Amino acid sequence: MRQYVILGCGPAGRAAAAEVRSLDGTAKVTLVSREFTPFYLRPALADLVAGSLGRGAVVLQEPEIQGDPAIEIRAGSRVYRLFPHESRVLLSDGTSLYFDRLLLATGAGPRLAGYAARLRNKVHTLASLADAVRISHAGLARDALVLVAGEGHTGLEAVRAFARRGNRVVYLTGHTRFWKPGAAVSRSEVLHKLVSEKIEVLFDEAVMDILDLNGEGYRVVTSSRRTVDVGLVCEARELVPDVDYLDGSGIVVDHGVVVDTELRTNFDNVFAAGDVAQVFDDEGNWSRLNFGWLSAGRQGRVAGHNLVHGSGRSLAAEEPFFGELYGTKLLERWAR
Ligand SMILES: Cc1cc2nc3c(=O)[nH]c(=O)nc-3n(C[C@H](O)[C@H](O)[C@H](O)COP(=O)(O)OP(=O)(O)OC[C@H]3O[C@@H](n4cnc5c(N)ncnc54)[C@H](O)[C@@H]3O)c2cc1C
């Protein structure tokens, strides 16, 4: 009987768990999440903040996993360190999990730097259910001004969340990082949408300071010495793979956990899938990170197969494995 440990309960981790169980009838699987509500629809967080979806529609029921006695779910458990030579994962509560096969599926999260790290207690993020609930509990007036600093899909979704909530929004973003060329919607379409929604877009302006307005909002000072009084500041930049717990482990990390097209790391019994993985094909000479709910699930299924059989399934550089998005088209979501 093999012990499989899967770090992360997002689409990649869950798909891998289901695949392992379908291929190995005697498998014991432990799924770990640092979040106390491990199964929810991350792409719907903006709708939760906007108020167009309730918590019940965002939290997922997973009977296949939750009802399976061979799967143990360790919710509210943070992975602290990995010791691959000892086949051991150390959790922050001091307990250890031993594995025959391990999957890293810890996704990506916000990496706060500069002002956002310095002034962390004055800045919200929107990358987890806890973030969305915290925003909802922040006592933000419906018509208050919100400052979003961000870029790409996550920045745009944060802007939409507040705009649909009824807030006025000022969006600080970078000219070059604002929107990636080659995305399914063009930069000009996105900009047109923001302008038509009366979002004030400030390019290449940085937050320098955030001062507390006697507990009733914040005064933001920007790099052009402009001051903006806002009810809330939200940092929504591109997400980066969550790999801090791999420090000193010997697992090779570049932008994400480096894996081959079979999703294997530099350790034979350790795999990675979903947003945490950086798939590198030295024959085809390509390297890609994922962003997308559906593609993370596809990677999870491939990883699940290879966890059981050691190898046999591999990824191509194609969109279904890397950028397949859940949900309606980005700009159509703005419809009221
Ligand atoms: C605001 C926002 C909007 C998005 N919108 C869309 C969209 O519209 N369409 C779309 O397809 N995708 C969207 N995405 C992206 C999509 O959610 C991700 O691509 C997908 O969730 C990645 O799946 P994953 O399984 O790799 O990781 P995740 O879903 O990120 O799951 C990671 C798991 O690892 C756990 N974890 C992380 N670190 C640790 C640790 N140290 N210890 C223990 N557990 C840990 C987490 O608790 C979580 O369970 C959005 C993401 C965000 C943040």
The ligand as a Tripos MOL2 file, in Angstrom:
@<TRIPOS>MOLECULE
LIG
   53    58     1     0     0
SMALL
NO_CHARGES

@<TRIPOS>ATOM
      1 C1         -8.4990   36.5670   -8.2660 C.3       1 LIG1
      2 C2         -8.2790   35.4010   -9.1870 C.ar      1 LIG1
      3 C3         -9.0650   35.2740  -10.3220 C.ar      1 LIG1
      4 C4         -8.8940   34.1970  -11.1830 C.ar      1 LIG1
      5 N1         -9.7070   34.0800  -12.2550 N.ar      1 LIG1
      6 C5         -9.6270   32.9920  -13.0370 C.ar      1 LIG1
      7 C6        -10.5570   32.7760  -14.1060 C.ar      1 LIG1
      8 O1        -11.4280   33.6020  -14.3550 O.2       1 LIG1
      9 N2        -10.4620   31.6390  -14.8300 N.ar      1 LIG1
     10 C7         -9.4940   30.7000  -14.5720 C.ar      1 LIG1
     11 O2         -9.4770   29.6690  -15.2120 O.2       1 LIG1
     12 N3         -8.5670   30.8990  -13.6070 N.ar      1 LIG1
     13 C8         -8.6240   32.0140  -12.8240 C.ar      1 LIG1
     14 N4         -7.7230   32.1930  -11.8170 N.ar      1 LIG1
     15 C9         -6.5760   31.2830  -11.7350 C.3       1 LIG1
     16 C10        -6.9290   29.9150  -11.1510 C.3       1 LIG1
     17 O3         -7.6540   30.0850   -9.9660 O.3       1 LIG1
     18 C11        -5.6450   29.1510  -10.9320 C.3       1 LIG1
     19 O4         -4.9680   29.0220  -12.1770 O.3       1 LIG1
     20 C12        -5.8950   27.7650  -10.3450 C.3       1 LIG1
     21 O5         -6.6140   27.8530   -9.1360 O.3       1 LIG1
     22 C13        -4.5760   27.0460  -10.0970 C.3       1 LIG1
     23 O6         -4.8410   25.8080   -9.5150 O.3       1 LIG1
     24 P1         -3.7560   25.0710   -8.6190 P.3       1 LIG1
     25 O7         -4.3940   23.7910   -8.2060 O.co2     1 LIG1
     26 O8         -2.4560   25.0330   -9.3110 O.co2     1 LIG1
     27 O9         -3.5210   26.0000   -7.3390 O.3       1 LIG1
     28 P2         -4.5220   26.7590   -6.3840 P.3       1 LIG1
     29 O10        -5.9230   26.7050   -6.8390 O.co2     1 LIG1
     30 O11        -3.8990   28.0930   -6.1650 O.co2     1 LIG1
     31 O12        -4.4280   25.9220   -5.0350 O.3       1 LIG1
     32 C14        -3.2520   25.9030   -4.2560 C.3       1 LIG1
     33 C15        -3.4890   25.0700   -3.0190 C.3       1 LIG1
     34 O13        -2.2670   24.9590   -2.2850 O.3       1 LIG1
     35 C16        -2.4650   25.3070   -0.9380 C.3       1 LIG1
     36 N5         -1.1830   25.8290   -0.4110 N.ar      1 LIG1
     37 C17        -0.3920   26.7950   -0.9210 C.ar      1 LIG1
     38 N6          0.7300   26.9340   -0.1740 N.ar      1 LIG1
     39 C18         0.6270   26.0340    0.8220 C.ar      1 LIG1
     40 C19         1.4580   25.6670    1.9210 C.ar      1 LIG1
     41 N7          2.6400   26.2740    2.1530 N.pl3     1 LIG1
     42 N8          1.0170   24.7200    2.7670 N.ar      1 LIG1
     43 C20        -0.1750   24.0720    2.5650 C.ar      1 LIG1
     44 N9         -0.9970   24.3770    1.5400 N.ar      1 LIG1
     45 C21        -0.5940   25.3250    0.6780 C.ar      1 LIG1
     46 C22        -3.6080   26.3220   -0.9830 C.3       1 LIG1
     47 O14        -4.2300   26.3980    0.2740 O.3       1 LIG1
     48 C23        -4.5040   25.6890   -2.0440 C.3       1 LIG1
     49 O15        -5.2550   24.6190   -1.4820 O.3       1 LIG1
     50 C24        -7.8730   33.2480  -10.9250 C.ar      1 LIG1
     51 C25        -7.0630   33.3740   -9.7910 C.ar      1 LIG1
     52 C26        -7.2740   34.4340   -8.9230 C.ar      1 LIG1
     53 C27        -6.4190   34.5390   -7.6980 C.3       1 LIG1
@<TRIPOS>BOND
     1     1     2 1
     2     2     3 ar
     3     2    52 ar
     4     3     4 ar
     5     4     5 ar
     6     4    50 ar
     7     5     6 ar
     8     6     7 ar
     9     6    13 1
    10     7     8 2
    11     7     9 ar
    12     9    10 ar
    13    10    11 2
    14    10    12 ar
    15    12    13 ar
    16    13    14 ar
    17    14    15 1
    18    14    50 ar
    19    15    16 1
    20    16    17 1
    21    16    18 1
    22    18    19 1
    23    18    20 1
    24    20    21 1
    25    20    22 1
    26    22    23 1
    27    23    24 1
    28    24    25 2
    29    24    26 1
    30    24    27 1
    31    27    28 1
    32    28    29 2
    33    28    30 1
    34    28    31 1
    35    31    32 1
    36    32    33 1
    37    33    34 1
    38    33    48 1
    39    34    35 1
    40    35    36 1
    41    35    46 1
    42    36    37 ar
    43    36    45 ar
    44    37    38 ar
    45    38    39 ar
    46    39    40 ar
    47    39    45 ar
    48    40    41 1
    49    40    42 ar
    50    42    43 ar
    51    43    44 ar
    52    44    45 ar
    53    46    47 1
    54    46    48 1
    55    48    49 1
    56    50    51 ar
    57    51    52 ar
    58    52    53 1
@<TRIPOS>SUBSTRUCTURE
     1 LIG1         1 GROUP 0 **** ****
